[in-house]
Every structure is written in structure tokens, then in C-alpha cells.
């Protein structure tokens, strides 16, 4: 069991290191930070659709909004907090050429699509290797726990 935890932790470190080189996912600000009327610009909507397949035919689909948390997600407050904490590193795909442990974590798959921090998101998730398992585990609370 300790070996699996170590492998998952190492995979997450690889993802975080690789993603840090590309910089965080941040919205592009407006030139003035205000709308044409001179009032502060509105925060971009944060609306995501999460679809999770447990690999046995059971598919869950939720809507999630943040700022304020809401939607049909079972725990929108926790999901938004998880995204705030690890979204920049866990939402982007594993960079091409990243070495990942060849550990199979299960048949589960998921997608997260929509808008987060002003950016379009279309992320695919699986548990097919150490890097993907680490991404999934980092987003537990947004994605179902194993």
C-alpha cells in the first residue's frame, strides 16, 4: 500500500513540476480592468459540467458553478475549494513526453468541460497510469473518490 501512495505522490510531483514550467492557468485581464461604463469588470462565469463513468456503466453528470458555489454537484462548496487549490495544476493534461509510472488505477473516466477562471476547459481524466491517477486524486471532491 505504501508503494502505491509513493507512486501516486511522485506522479503528482511530476505533473506539478511540468505544469509550473508552463505557468498557472489564469484569465486574461481586460486592458483597464473596467467595463466600458467605467464600473469594475464582472468576474467571468465559472460553470463546469462534470461527467464521471465508473467503468461499469454507471455515469454521473453534474453541473458546478463557483463564485458562489452551486449547481447539481453533490458538494459544490468542496468542489470549488478543490478547484481553487489544485485546478491550475490538475486541469491541464499531462504534458507530452512526461514519464509516468505504468500503474493501472482502474477503469474510471471523467471529463470536465465549461468555463473556469475565464478560460474554456475541456479536460479528460482516467486512471491509466501514475500521472493520470495523480490528477484524478488531486481533484477528488470535484471528481468522485475511488
C-alpha positions as CSV (number, residue, x, y, z in Angstrom):
1,X,0.0,0.0,0.0
2,X,2.8,2.4,0.8
3,X,4.3,1.8,-2.6
4,X,1.1,2.9,-4.3
5,X,0.9,6.0,-2.2
6,X,4.6,6.8,-3.1
7,X,4.0,6.2,-6.8
8,X,0.9,8.5,-6.7
9,X,2.8,11.2,-4.9
10,X,5.7,11.0,-7.3
11,X,3.3,11.2,-10.2
12,X,1.7,14.3,-8.8
13,X,5.1,16.0,-8.3
14,X,5.9,15.3,-11.9
15,X,2.7,16.9,-13.1
16,X,3.1,19.9,-10.8
17,X,6.7,20.4,-11.9
18,X,5.8,20.1,-15.6
19,X,2.8,22.4,-15.3
20,X,4.7,25.0,-13.3
21,X,7.0,25.4,-16.2
22,X,4.1,26.5,-18.4
23,X,2.8,28.9,-15.8
24,X,-0.6,28.9,-14.0
25,X,-3.9,28.9,-15.8
26,X,-5.1,32.5,-15.3
27,X,-7.7,34.6,-17.1
28,X,-6.7,37.3,-19.5
29,X,-7.5,40.6,-17.8
30,X,-9.1,43.4,-19.7
31,X,-6.9,46.3,-20.6
32,X,-8.4,48.7,-18.0
33,X,-10.0,46.2,-15.6
34,X,-13.3,48.0,-16.0
35,X,-16.2,47.8,-18.3
36,X,-17.0,50.4,-21.0
37,X,-19.2,52.2,-18.4
38,X,-16.2,52.7,-16.0
39,X,-17.5,50.1,-13.5
40,X,-15.4,47.2,-12.4
41,X,-15.5,44.4,-14.9
42,X,-17.6,41.4,-13.9
43,X,-15.8,38.2,-12.9
44,X,-16.1,35.6,-15.7
45,X,-18.7,33.0,-15.0
46,X,-17.4,29.7,-13.6
47,X,-19.6,27.0,-15.0
48,X,-18.5,23.4,-15.4
49,X,-20.0,20.1,-16.4
50,X,-18.5,17.1,-14.8
51,X,-19.2,13.7,-16.3
52,X,-17.8,10.6,-14.5
53,X,-18.1,7.0,-15.7
54,X,-17.2,4.3,-13.1
55,X,-16.2,1.9,-15.8
56,X,-19.1,-0.4,-15.2
57,X,-21.8,1.6,-17.0
58,X,-22.8,4.0,-14.2
59,X,-22.4,7.5,-15.4
60,X,-22.9,10.6,-13.2
61,X,-23.3,14.1,-14.6
62,X,-23.2,17.3,-12.6
63,X,-23.3,21.0,-13.2
64,X,-21.0,23.1,-11.0
65,X,-20.8,26.8,-10.6
66,X,-18.4,28.7,-8.4
67,X,-18.5,32.3,-7.0
68,X,-20.9,31.4,-5.4
69,X,-20.8,27.6,-5.3
70,X,-23.9,25.9,-6.7
71,X,-25.3,23.6,-9.3
72,X,-26.2,19.9,-9.2
73,X,-22.8,18.7,-8.0
74,X,-23.2,16.7,-4.7
75,X,-20.9,19.1,-2.8
76,X,-20.3,22.3,-4.8
77,X,-18.6,24.2,-1.9
78,X,-15.9,21.5,-1.6
79,X,-15.6,21.1,-5.4
80,X,-15.0,24.8,-5.8
81,X,-12.4,24.8,-3.0
82,X,-10.6,21.9,-4.6
83,X,-10.5,23.7,-7.9
84,X,-9.2,26.8,-6.3
85,X,-6.4,24.8,-4.6
86,X,-5.3,22.5,-7.4
87,X,-7.1,23.5,-10.6
88,X,-4.2,25.2,-12.1
89,X,-2.0,22.1,-11.9
90,X,-4.6,19.3,-12.2
91,X,-6.9,20.5,-15.0
92,X,-4.4,20.8,-17.8
93,X,-3.4,17.5,-19.5
94,X,-0.2,15.8,-18.6
95,X,2.5,17.4,-20.8
96,X,3.6,15.3,-23.8
97,X,6.8,13.4,-23.1
98,X,6.2,13.3,-19.3
99,X,7.5,10.0,-17.9
100,X,4.6,8.3,-15.9
101,X,4.7,5.1,-13.9
102,X,2.8,2.3,-15.7
103,X,0.4,1.6,-12.9
104,X,-3.2,0.9,-13.7
105,X,-5.6,2.5,-11.3
106,X,-9.0,1.3,-12.6
107,X,-11.4,1.8,-15.5
108,X,-12.9,5.1,-14.3
109,X,-13.0,8.0,-16.8
110,X,-14.3,11.6,-16.5
111,X,-14.5,14.9,-18.4
112,X,-14.7,18.4,-17.1
113,X,-15.9,21.0,-19.6
114,X,-17.0,24.6,-19.4
115,X,-15.5,27.8,-18.1
116,X,-13.2,28.2,-15.2
117,X,-11.3,31.4,-14.3
118,X,-12.4,32.9,-17.6
119,X,-10.8,30.0,-19.7
120,X,-12.5,27.3,-21.7
121,X,-11.9,23.9,-20.1
122,X,-12.1,20.6,-21.9
123,X,-10.2,18.1,-19.7
124,X,-10.2,14.3,-19.9
125,X,-9.4,12.1,-16.9
126,X,-8.6,8.4,-16.4
127,X,-6.7,6.2,-14.1
128,X,-4.5,4.5,-16.7
129,X,-1.1,5.5,-15.3
130,X,0.6,7.2,-12.3
131,X,0.3,10.7,-13.8
132,X,-3.4,10.3,-14.6
133,X,-4.1,8.7,-11.2
134,X,-2.4,11.7,-9.5
135,X,-4.5,14.2,-11.5
136,X,-7.7,12.3,-10.5
137,X,-6.7,12.1,-6.9
138,X,-5.8,15.8,-6.7
139,X,-9.4,16.6,-8.0
140,X,-11.1,14.3,-5.5
141,X,-14.1,16.4,-4.4
142,X,-14.7,17.6,-7.9
143,X,-14.4,14.0,-9.3
144,X,-15.7,11.0,-7.3
145,X,-13.4,9.4,-4.8
146,X,-12.2,5.9,-5.6
